Amino acid sequence: MKILHVSTIIEWRGGDNQMLTTYSILKPHLDLQQYIFCPDNSVLQKKMY
């Protein structure tokens, strides 16, 4: 299964925190392919790298 997580804001908010938590929880499931789509230079992008 493929999952696309989408965020359109550049600051850090509760929804981004929940998205990152969900991503982390599902990461060990190798049958899932997860992608995060967010703006360049957003706080979420910086936390992902």
Distance bins in CASP14 RR format, pairs under 12 A and 6 or more apart:
PFRMAT RR
TARGET T0000
AUTHOR 0000-0000-0000
RMODE 2
METHOD distances of the structure
MODEL  1
1 26 0 0 0 0 1 0 0 0 0 0 0
1 29 0 0 0 0 1 0 0 0 0 0 0
1 30 0 0 0 0 0 1 0 0 0 0 0
1 31 1 0 0 1 0 0 0 0 0 0 0
1 32 1 0 1 0 0 0 0 0 0 0 0
1 33 1 0 0 1 0 0 0 0 0 0 0
1 34 0 0 0 0 1 0 0 0 0 0 0
1 35 0 0 0 0 0 1 0 0 0 0 0
2 26 0 0 0 0 0 1 0 0 0 0 0
2 31 0 0 0 0 0 1 0 0 0 0 0
2 32 1 0 0 1 0 0 0 0 0 0 0
2 33 1 0 1 0 0 0 0 0 0 0 0
2 34 1 0 0 1 0 0 0 0 0 0 0
2 35 1 0 0 1 0 0 0 0 0 0 0
3 19 0 0 0 0 0 1 0 0 0 0 0
3 22 0 0 0 0 1 0 0 0 0 0 0
3 23 0 0 0 0 1 0 0 0 0 0 0
3 25 0 0 0 0 0 1 0 0 0 0 0
3 26 1 0 0 1 0 0 0 0 0 0 0
3 27 0 0 0 0 0 1 0 0 0 0 0
3 29 0 0 0 0 1 0 0 0 0 0 0
3 31 0 0 0 0 0 1 0 0 0 0 0
3 32 1 0 0 1 0 0 0 0 0 0 0
3 33 1 0 0 1 0 0 0 0 0 0 0
3 34 1 0 1 0 0 0 0 0 0 0 0
3 35 1 0 0 1 0 0 0 0 0 0 0
3 36 0 0 0 0 1 0 0 0 0 0 0
3 37 0 0 0 0 0 1 0 0 0 0 0
4 19 0 0 0 0 0 1 0 0 0 0 0
4 23 0 0 0 0 0 1 0 0 0 0 0
4 32 0 0 0 0 0 1 0 0 0 0 0
4 33 0 0 0 0 1 0 0 0 0 0 0
4 34 1 0 0 1 0 0 0 0 0 0 0
4 35 1 0 1 0 0 0 0 0 0 0 0
4 36 0 0 0 0 1 0 0 0 0 0 0
4 37 1 0 0 1 0 0 0 0 0 0 0
4 38 0 0 0 0 0 1 0 0 0 0 0
5 15 0 0 0 0 0 1 0 0 0 0 0
5 16 0 0 0 0 1 0 0 0 0 0 0
5 18 0 0 0 0 1 0 0 0 0 0 0
5 19 1 0 1 0 0 0 0 0 0 0 0
5 20 0 0 0 0 1 0 0 0 0 0 0
5 21 0 0 0 0 0 1 0 0 0 0 0
5 22 1 0 0 1 0 0 0 0 0 0 0
5 23 1 0 0 1 0 0 0 0 0 0 0
5 24 0 0 0 0 0 1 0 0 0 0 0
5 26 0 0 0 0 1 0 0 0 0 0 0
5 27 0 0 0 0 0 1 0 0 0 0 0
5 32 0 0 0 0 0 1 0 0 0 0 0
5 33 0 0 0 0 0 1 0 0 0 0 0
5 34 1 0 0 1 0 0 0 0 0 0 0
5 35 1 0 0 1 0 0 0 0 0 0 0
5 36 1 0 1 0 0 0 0 0 0 0 0
5 37 1 0 0 1 0 0 0 0 0 0 0
5 38 0 0 0 0 1 0 0 0 0 0 0
5 44 0 0 0 0 1 0 0 0 0 0 0
5 48 0 0 0 0 0 1 0 0 0 0 0
6 15 0 0 0 0 0 1 0 0 0 0 0
6 16 0 0 0 0 0 1 0 0 0 0 0
6 19 0 0 0 0 1 0 0 0 0 0 0
6 34 0 0 0 0 0 1 0 0 0 0 0
6 35 0 0 0 0 1 0 0 0 0 0 0
6 36 0 0 0 0 1 0 0 0 0 0 0
6 37 1 0 1 0 0 0 0 0 0 0 0
6 38 1 0 0 1 0 0 0 0 0 0 0
6 39 0 0 0 0 0 1 0 0 0 0 0
6 42 0 0 0 0 0 1 0 0 0 0 0
6 44 0 0 0 0 0 1 0 0 0 0 0
7 13 0 0 0 0 1 0 0 0 0 0 0
7 14 0 0 0 0 0 1 0 0 0 0 0
7 15 1 0 0 1 0 0 0 0 0 0 0
7 16 1 0 1 0 0 0 0 0 0 0 0
7 17 0 0 0 0 0 1 0 0 0 0 0
7 18 0 0 0 0 0 1 0 0 0 0 0
7 19 1 0 0 1 0 0 0 0 0 0 0
7 20 0 0 0 0 1 0 0 0 0 0 0
7 22 0 0 0 0 0 1 0 0 0 0 0
7 23 0 0 0 0 0 1 0 0 0 0 0
7 35 0 0 0 0 0 1 0 0 0 0 0
7 36 1 0 0 1 0 0 0 0 0 0 0
7 37 1 0 0 1 0 0 0 0 0 0 0
7 38 1 0 1 0 0 0 0 0 0 0 0
7 39 1 0 0 1 0 0 0 0 0 0 0
7 42 1 0 0 1 0 0 0 0 0 0 0
7 43 0 0 0 0 1 0 0 0 0 0 0
7 44 1 0 1 0 0 0 0 0 0 0 0
7 45 0 0 0 0 1 0 0 0 0 0 0
7 47 0 0 0 0 0 1 0 0 0 0 0
7 48 0 0 0 0 0 1 0 0 0 0 0
8 15 0 0 0 0 0 1 0 0 0 0 0
8 16 0 0 0 0 0 1 0 0 0 0 0
8 19 0 0 0 0 0 1 0 0 0 0 0
8 37 0 0 0 0 1 0 0 0 0 0 0
8 38 1 0 0 1 0 0 0 0 0 0 0
8 39 1 0 0 1 0 0 0 0 0 0 0
8 42 0 0 0 0 1 0 0 0 0 0 0
8 44 0 0 0 0 0 1 0 0 0 0 0
9 15 0 0 0 0 1 0 0 0 0 0 0
9 16 1 0 0 1 0 0 0 0 0 0 0
9 17 0 0 0 0 0 1 0 0 0 0 0
9 19 0 0 0 0 0 1 0 0 0 0 0
9 38 0 0 0 0 1 0 0 0 0 0 0
9 39 1 0 0 1 0 0 0 0 0 0 0
9 41 0 0 0 0 0 1 0 0 0 0 0
9 42 1 0 0 1 0 0 0 0 0 0 0
9 43 0 0 0 0 1 0 0 0 0 0 0
9 44 0 0 0 0 1 0 0 0 0 0 0
9 45 0 0 0 0 0 1 0 0 0 0 0
10 16 0 0 0 0 1 0 0 0 0 0 0
10 38 0 0 0 0 1 0 0 0 0 0 0
10 39 1 0 1 0 0 0 0 0 0 0 0
10 40 0 0 0 0 1 0 0 0 0 0 0
10 41 1 0 0 1 0 0 0 0 0 0 0
10 42 1 0 1 0 0 0 0 0 0 0 0
10 43 1 0 0 1 0 0 0 0 0 0 0
10 44 0 0 0 0 1 0 0 0 0 0 0
10 45 0 0 0 0 1 0 0 0 0 0 0
10 46 0 0 0 0 0 1 0 0 0 0 0
11 17 0 0 0 0 0 1 0 0 0 0 0
11 38 0 0 0 0 0 1 0 0 0 0 0
11 39 0 0 0 0 0 1 0 0 0 0 0
11 41 0 0 0 0 0 1 0 0 0 0 0
11 42 1 0 0 1 0 0 0 0 0 0 0
11 43 1 0 1 0 0 0 0 0 0 0 0
11 44 0 0 0 0 1 0 0 0 0 0 0
11 45 0 0 0 0 0 1 0 0 0 0 0
11 46 0 0 0 0 0 1 0 0 0 0 0
11 47 0 0 0 0 0 1 0 0 0 0 0
12 18 0 0 0 0 0 1 0 0 0 0 0
12 19 0 0 0 0 0 1 0 0 0 0 0
12 20 0 0 0 0 1 0 0 0 0 0 0
12 38 0 0 0 0 0 1 0 0 0 0 0
12 42 0 0 0 0 1 0 0 0 0 0 0
12 43 1 0 1 0 0 0 0 0 0 0 0
12 44 1 0 0 1 0 0 0 0 0 0 0
12 45 0 0 0 0 0 1 0 0 0 0 0
12 46 0 0 0 0 1 0 0 0 0 0 0
12 47 1 0 0 1 0 0 0 0 0 0 0
13 19 0 0 0 0 1 0 0 0 0 0 0
13 20 0 0 0 0 0 1 0 0 0 0 0
13 38 0 0 0 0 0 1 0 0 0 0 0
13 42 0 0 0 0 0 1 0 0 0 0 0
13 43 0 0 0 0 1 0 0 0 0 0 0
13 44 0 0 0 0 1 0 0 0 0 0 0
14 20 0 0 0 0 1 0 0 0 0 0 0
14 21 0 0 0 0 1 0 0 0 0 0 0
14 22 0 0 0 0 0 1 0 0 0 0 0
14 43 0 0 0 0 0 1 0 0 0 0 0
14 44 0 0 0 0 0 1 0 0 0 0 0
15 21 0 0 0 0 1 0 0 0 0 0 0
15 22 0 0 0 0 1 0 0 0 0 0 0
15 23 0 0 0 0 0 1 0 0 0 0 0
15 38 0 0 0 0 0 1 0 0 0 0 0
15 43 0 0 0 0 0 1 0 0 0 0 0
15 44 0 0 0 0 1 0 0 0 0 0 0
16 22 0 0 0 0 0 1 0 0 0 0 0
16 23 0 0 0 0 0 1 0 0 0 0 0
16 36 0 0 0 0 1 0 0 0 0 0 0
16 38 1 0 0 1 0 0 0 0 0 0 0
16 39 0 0 0 0 0 1 0 0 0 0 0
16 42 0 0 0 0 1 0 0 0 0 0 0
16 43 1 0 0 1 0 0 0 0 0 0 0
16 44 1 0 1 0 0 0 0 0 0 0 0
16 45 0 0 0 0 0 1 0 0 0 0 0
16 46 0 0 0 0 0 1 0 0 0 0 0
16 47 0 0 0 0 1 0 0 0 0 0 0
16 48 0 0 0 0 0 1 0 0 0 0 0
17 23 0 0 0 0 0 1 0 0 0 0 0
17 24 0 0 0 0 0 1 0 0 0 0 0
17 43 0 0 0 0 0 1 0 0 0 0 0
17 44 0 0 0 0 1 0 0 0 0 0 0
17 47 0 0 0 0 1 0 0 0 0 0 0
18 24 0 0 0 0 0 1 0 0 0 0 0
18 25 0 0 0 0 0 1 0 0 0 0 0
18 44 0 0 0 0 0 1 0 0 0 0 0
19 25 0 0 0 0 0 1 0 0 0 0 0
19 26 0 0 0 0 0 1 0 0 0 0 0
19 34 0 0 0 0 0 1 0 0 0 0 0
19 35 0 0 0 0 0 1 0 0 0 0 0
19 36 1 0 0 1 0 0 0 0 0 0 0
19 37 0 0 0 0 0 1 0 0 0 0 0
19 38 0 0 0 0 1 0 0 0 0 0 0
19 42 0 0 0 0 0 1 0 0 0 0 0
19 43 0 0 0 0 0 1 0 0 0 0 0
19 44 1 0 0 1 0 0 0 0 0 0 0
19 47 0 0 0 0 0 1 0 0 0 0 0
19 48 0 0 0 0 0 1 0 0 0 0 0
20 26 0 0 0 0 0 1 0 0 0 0 0
20 27 0 0 0 0 0 1 0 0 0 0 0
20 34 0 0 0 0 0 1 0 0 0 0 0
20 36 0 0 0 0 1 0 0 0 0 0 0
20 38 0 0 0 0 0 1 0 0 0 0 0
20 42 0 0 0 0 0 1 0 0 0 0 0
20 43 0 0 0 0 0 1 0 0 0 0 0
20 44 1 0 0 1 0 0 0 0 0 0 0
20 45 0 0 0 0 0 1 0 0 0 0 0
20 46 0 0 0 0 0 1 0 0 0 0 0
20 47 1 0 0 1 0 0 0 0 0 0 0
20 48 1 0 0 1 0 0 0 0 0 0 0
21 27 0 0 0 0 0 1 0 0 0 0 0
21 44 0 0 0 0 0 1 0 0 0 0 0
21 47 0 0 0 0 0 1 0 0 0 0 0
22 29 0 0 0 0 0 1 0 0 0 0 0
22 32 0 0 0 0 0 1 0 0 0 0 0
22 34 0 0 0 0 1 0 0 0 0 0 0
22 36 0 0 0 0 0 1 0 0 0 0 0
23 29 0 0 0 0 0 1 0 0 0 0 0
23 32 0 0 0 0 1 0 0 0 0 0 0
23 33 0 0 0 0 0 1 0 0 0 0 0
23 34 1 0 1 0 0 0 0 0 0 0 0
23 35 0 0 0 0 1 0 0 0 0 0 0
23 36 1 0 0 1 0 0 0 0 0 0 0
23 37 0 0 0 0 0 1 0 0 0 0 0
23 38 0 0 0 0 0 1 0 0 0 0 0
23 44 0 0 0 0 0 1 0 0 0 0 0
23 47 0 0 0 0 0 1 0 0 0 0 0
23 48 0 0 0 0 1 0 0 0 0 0 0
24 34 0 0 0 0 1 0 0 0 0 0 0
24 36 0 0 0 0 0 1 0 0 0 0 0
24 47 0 0 0 0 0 1 0 0 0 0 0
24 48 0 0 0 0 0 1 0 0 0 0 0
25 32 0 0 0 0 0 1 0 0 0 0 0
25 34 0 0 0 0 0 1 0 0 0 0 0
26 32 1 0 1 0 0 0 0 0 0 0 0
26 33 0 0 0 0 0 1 0 0 0 0 0
26 34 1 0 0 1 0 0 0 0 0 0 0
26 35 0 0 0 0 0 1 0 0 0 0 0
26 36 0 0 0 0 0 1 0 0 0 0 0
27 33 0 0 0 0 0 1 0 0 0 0 0
27 34 1 0 0 1 0 0 0 0 0 0 0
27 36 0 0 0 0 0 1 0 0 0 0 0
27 48 0 0 0 0 0 1 0 0 0 0 0
28 34 0 0 0 0 0 1 0 0 0 0 0
34 48 0 0 0 0 0 1 0 0 0 0 0
35 48 0 0 0 0 0 1 0 0 0 0 0
36 42 0 0 0 0 0 1 0 0 0 0 0
36 44 1 0 0 1 0 0 0 0 0 0 0
36 45 0 0 0 0 1 0 0 0 0 0 0
36 47 0 0 0 0 1 0 0 0 0 0 0
36 48 1 0 0 1 0 0 0 0 0 0 0
36 49 0 0 0 0 0 1 0 0 0 0 0
37 44 0 0 0 0 1 0 0 0 0 0 0
37 45 0 0 0 0 0 1 0 0 0 0 0
37 48 0 0 0 0 0 1 0 0 0 0 0
38 44 1 0 1 0 0 0 0 0 0 0 0
38 45 1 0 1 0 0 0 0 0 0 0 0
38 46 0 0 0 0 1 0 0 0 0 0 0
38 47 0 0 0 0 1 0 0 0 0 0 0
38 48 1 0 0 1 0 0 0 0 0 0 0
38 49 0 0 0 0 0 1 0 0 0 0 0
39 45 1 0 0 1 0 0 0 0 0 0 0
39 46 0 0 0 0 0 1 0 0 0 0 0
40 46 0 0 0 0 0 1 0 0 0 0 0
40 48 0 0 0 0 0 1 0 0 0 0 0
40 49 0 0 0 0 0 1 0 0 0 0 0
41 49 0 0 0 0 0 1 0 0 0 0 0
42 48 0 0 0 0 1 0 0 0 0 0 0
42 49 0 0 0 0 0 1 0 0 0 0 0
43 49 0 0 0 0 0 1 0 0 0 0 0
END
